[in-house]
Amino acid sequence: MEVILNNEKINVNIIRKNNKNIYFRFDDNLNLVITANRRVSERELLKLITKNAKSLERLYKKALNKQQSDTKFWYLGLNYEINYDENIKEIIFNNGVITCQNQDMLNKFLKNKTKEIFTYEVNNLKEIIKTPEFSLRIRKMKTRWGVCNYKSNTITLNSELIKYPKDLLRYVIIHEMCHFYHHDHSEHFWQMVSIYYPNYKEARKRLNNGNNVPN
């Protein structure tokens, strides 16, 4: 069975169960999946689809956006299309395409590279900015790019920075390292930041606007 939603021809798959309620969802291939009781006819289901067309269109758009985001991979400011090939043994980058076995392989690659690149950049900047010895932590954060805890001598970096160009990663590291000297965002703090990263205002704007990375 097929229906028209958002001016698109959508395949409908019906799953018959003994449940009382009727459930609608879109699968990974954007097929409309309906779970319904065996006694509910296709004609009745079509009437329900028509009745709930606007809600189903919103659900379809949400599924479409998820599908599109799942096929894109941001890495160091560049956007790659994802190609899955279960026969390969290591990640391959080629002409804007990243090929991997599966999502687990891609996640492991990203986790390892995040730790490797963040650690490398921190160690390089330690040679330039003399701070107390500190520990580096990496985790995903919703509202902050980095956190300096000068009491425990730790800097935490947002793992999402791996999606951005390296110069923005360096800015965040410099920003947090300067907090060992200035615990607030005073004029003296920004003066110190500007010594090591003169274009810090531009960097802040790019990060806040989400440039180079999709929302």
C-alpha positions as a printed NumPy array, in Angstrom:
array([[ 0.   ,  0.   ,  0.   ],
       [ 1.163,  3.544, -0.766],
       [ 0.056,  7.009,  0.358],
       [ 1.03 , 10.583, -0.507],
       [ 2.612, 12.733,  2.222],
       [ 4.529, 15.97 ,  1.641],
       [ 3.952, 15.373, -2.074],
       [ 6.011, 12.197, -1.718],
       [ 4.854,  8.662, -2.457],
       [ 5.32 ,  6.733,  0.783],
       [ 5.302,  2.95 ,  1.162],
       [ 3.126,  1.668,  3.981],
       [ 3.972, -1.469,  5.918],
       [ 1.278, -2.863,  8.182],
       [ 2.172, -5.   , 11.183],
       [-0.724, -7.   , 12.549],
       [-0.91 , -7.621, 16.301],
       [-3.546, -8.112, 18.958],
       [-3.016, -4.661, 20.469],
       [-5.986, -2.361, 20.964],
       [-4.268,  0.853, 19.839],
       [-2.903,  1.835, 16.431],
       [ 0.677,  3.12 , 16.188],
       [ 2.358,  5.084, 13.375],
       [ 6.1  ,  5.5  , 12.832],
       [ 8.639,  5.886, 10.025],
       [11.466,  3.369,  9.713],
       [15.058,  4.051,  8.608],
       [14.002,  3.788,  4.951],
       [11.205,  6.35 ,  5.458],
       [ 8.473,  3.753,  5.086],
       [ 5.351,  4.412,  7.12 ],
       [ 4.954,  1.522,  9.557],
       [ 1.53 ,  0.978, 11.092],
       [ 0.977, -1.43 , 13.937],
       [-2.707, -2.32 , 14.156],
       [-5.108, -4.999, 15.271],
       [-5.912, -7.734, 12.764],
       [-9.538, -6.61 , 12.664],
       [-8.727, -3.104, 11.404],
       [-9.104, -2.979,  7.626],
       [-6.792, -1.179,  5.2  ],
       [-9.68 ,  1.106,  4.315],
       [-9.992,  2.187,  7.963],
       [-6.242,  2.734,  8.148],
       [-6.316,  4.931,  5.038],
       [-9.018,  7.051,  6.648],
       [-6.845,  7.455,  9.749],
       [-3.864,  8.453,  7.624],
       [-5.936, 11.122,  5.888],
       [-7.329, 12.338,  9.201],
       [-3.862, 12.602, 10.752],
       [-2.035, 13.775,  7.619],
       [-0.533, 16.909,  9.214],
       [ 0.845, 15.007, 12.196],
       [ 2.25 , 12.31 ,  9.925],
       [ 3.879, 14.938,  7.707],
       [ 5.667, 16.379, 10.75 ],
       [ 6.722, 12.868, 11.775],
       [ 7.99 , 12.239,  8.24 ],
       [10.043, 15.446,  8.226],
       [11.599, 14.485, 11.56 ],
       [12.529, 11.037, 10.217],
       [13.909, 12.588,  7.02 ],
       [16.09 , 15.038,  8.966],
       [17.422, 12.197, 11.113],
       [18.23 , 10.13 ,  8.023],
       [20.095, 13.031,  6.427],
       [22.078, 13.767,  9.585],
       [22.979, 10.084,  9.949],
       [24.657, 10.131,  6.537],
       [26.854, 13.138,  7.364],
       [30.026, 13.202,  9.41 ],
       [31.736, 16.376, 10.607],
       [35.445, 16.066, 11.362],
       [37.854, 18.974, 11.969],
       [35.596, 21.437, 10.17 ],
       [34.954, 19.304,  7.092],
       [31.74 , 17.52 ,  6.181],
       [31.91 , 13.945,  4.883],
       [29.296, 11.634,  3.455],
       [29.263,  8.256,  5.211],
       [29.655,  5.075,  3.192],
       [29.298,  1.716,  4.944],
       [31.311, -1.268,  3.717],
       [31.51 , -4.281,  6.026],
       [34.526, -5.66 ,  4.137],
       [36.994, -2.89 ,  4.995],
       [39.332, -3.143,  7.985],
       [40.084,  0.538,  8.627],
       [38.529,  3.961,  8.061],
       [39.091,  5.439,  4.587],
       [38.82 ,  9.153,  3.699],
       [38.449,  9.877, -0.018],
       [37.024, 12.901, -1.883],
       [34.576, 13.989,  0.799],
       [33.491, 10.437,  1.65 ],
       [34.372,  8.465,  4.759],
       [34.057,  4.696,  4.42 ],
       [33.727,  2.453,  7.464],
       [32.297, -0.929,  8.387],
       [29.493,  0.385, 10.588],
       [28.527,  3.108, 13.052],
       [30.398,  1.408, 15.89 ],
       [33.644,  1.564, 13.909],
       [33.047,  5.25 , 13.176],
       [32.287,  6.063, 16.827],
       [35.447,  4.265, 17.987],
       [37.532,  6.125, 15.405],
       [36.103,  9.475, 16.509],
       [36.646,  8.736, 20.199],
       [40.28 ,  7.721, 19.637],
       [41.02 , 10.679, 17.373],
       [39.401, 13.108, 19.8  ],
       [41.668, 11.977, 22.618],
       [44.745, 11.912, 20.353],
       [44.232, 15.358, 18.795],
       [43.102, 17.114, 21.983],
       [46.063, 15.725, 23.927],
       [48.493, 16.723, 21.17 ],
       [47.182, 20.305, 21.013],
       [47.204, 20.673, 24.803],
       [50.794, 19.436, 25.055],
       [51.918, 21.848, 22.334],
       [50.288, 24.795, 24.068],
       [51.81 , 23.803, 27.408],
       [55.183, 24.638, 25.852],
       [53.947, 28.174, 25.147],
       [51.715, 29.   , 28.098],
       [53.279, 28.086, 31.404],
       [50.568, 26.828, 33.731],
       [50.441, 24.51 , 36.714],
       [50.507, 20.882, 35.621],
       [46.923, 19.888, 34.91 ],
       [44.891, 16.873, 33.859],
       [42.878, 16.842, 30.653],
       [39.344, 15.524, 30.635],
       [37.11 , 15.118, 27.593],
       [33.35 , 14.777, 27.622],
       [30.315, 15.98 , 25.744],
       [28.825, 19.156, 27.221],
       [25.626, 20.917, 26.225],
       [26.411, 24.526, 27.121],
       [30.181, 24.945, 27.44 ],
       [33.153, 24.384, 25.142],
       [35.594, 24.055, 28.   ],
       [35.941, 24.285, 31.759],
       [39.017, 25.146, 33.832],
       [38.975, 23.981, 37.438],
       [42.018, 25.722, 38.881],
       [41.395, 24.203, 42.312],
       [41.748, 20.624, 41.082],
       [44.115, 21.543, 38.214],
       [41.926, 20.079, 35.498],
       [40.715, 21.297, 32.132],
       [37.659, 19.679, 30.564],
       [37.091, 20.021, 26.826],
       [33.843, 19.439, 24.981],
       [34.234, 16.384, 22.738],
       [32.064, 18.133, 20.121],
       [35.079, 20.341, 19.304],
       [36.43 , 17.485, 17.162],
       [33.838, 18.555, 14.583],
       [35.362, 22.039, 14.321],
       [38.573, 23.29 , 12.66 ],
       [41.697, 22.898, 14.801],
       [42.152, 26.638, 15.227],
       [38.897, 26.798, 17.21 ],
       [40.028, 23.895, 19.369],
       [43.26 , 25.8  , 20.092],
       [41.284, 28.892, 21.031],
       [39.23 , 26.97 , 23.597],
       [42.369, 25.385, 25.078],
       [44.094, 28.782, 25.32 ],
       [40.967, 30.293, 26.855],
       [40.85 , 27.648, 29.582],
       [44.604, 27.739, 30.235],
       [44.446, 31.503, 30.786],
       [41.919, 30.899, 33.549],
       [44.732, 29.526, 35.684],
       [45.952, 33.138, 35.866],
       [42.618, 34.965, 35.785],
       [39.607, 33.202, 37.281],
       [37.046, 35.476, 35.661],
       [36.496, 37.165, 32.29 ],
       [38.031, 40.45 , 33.269],
       [39.865, 42.822, 30.963],
       [43.166, 41.331, 32.139],
       [41.941, 37.868, 31.209],
       [41.068, 38.868, 27.642],
       [44.348, 40.725, 27.309],
       [46.176, 37.512, 28.109],
       [44.031, 35.502, 25.697],
       [44.774, 38.011, 22.945],
       [48.518, 37.493, 23.372],
       [48.198, 33.824, 22.407],
       [45.129, 34.102, 20.168],
       [44.756, 37.63 , 18.698],
       [41.557, 36.783, 16.787],
       [39.735, 35.457, 19.825],
       [36.631, 37.584, 19.141],
       [36.225, 35.991, 15.72 ],
       [36.748, 32.517, 17.219],
       [34.055, 33.136, 19.84 ],
       [31.655, 34.292, 17.164],
       [32.302, 31.239, 14.983],
       [31.718, 28.872, 17.898],
       [28.601, 30.655, 19.117],
       [27.109, 30.769, 15.622],
       [27.916, 27.123, 14.971],
       [29.944, 27.913, 11.842],
       [31.462, 24.884, 10.086],
       [29.161, 22.522, 11.951],
       [25.419, 21.916, 11.517],
       [23.042, 22.743, 14.345]])
